[in-house]
């Protein structure tokens, strides 16, 4: 249970940082001017997707020993999903409508799936390479 709380805390801190960055980067939504979709995609949606991948990798690193993929997903999903909903409440221009919030939630789900796959692939690579020596204490003997 400690690993789950650590995963939630770490991904939650990253989610707060992501929302602050998105608040700064988001282009202004003027009522009279047309919406620049490229600016919105590059300044809001792409960073949010990247931060969701980072949240999932951070959460997945705490629960990488778990064999159950459902448990790993439950440890990684809350912060990106709550961050997607919070984006609508803090007034991000790209998520001020229900469609915008839904788009953020879809991006969060996609980012978590990609992040968990990346986390699992890195954990398997570390097992094969033997790079995970710190847990076995070999790193102290090698110094």
Secondary structure, 3 states (H helix, E strand, C coil): CHHHHHHHHHHHHHHHHHHHHHHHHCCCCCCCCCCCHHHHHHHHHHHHHHHHHHHHHHHHHHCCCCCCHHHHHHHHHHHHHHHHHHHHHCCCHHHCCHHHHHHHHHHHHHHHHHHHHHHHHHHHHHHHHCCCHHHHCHHHHCC
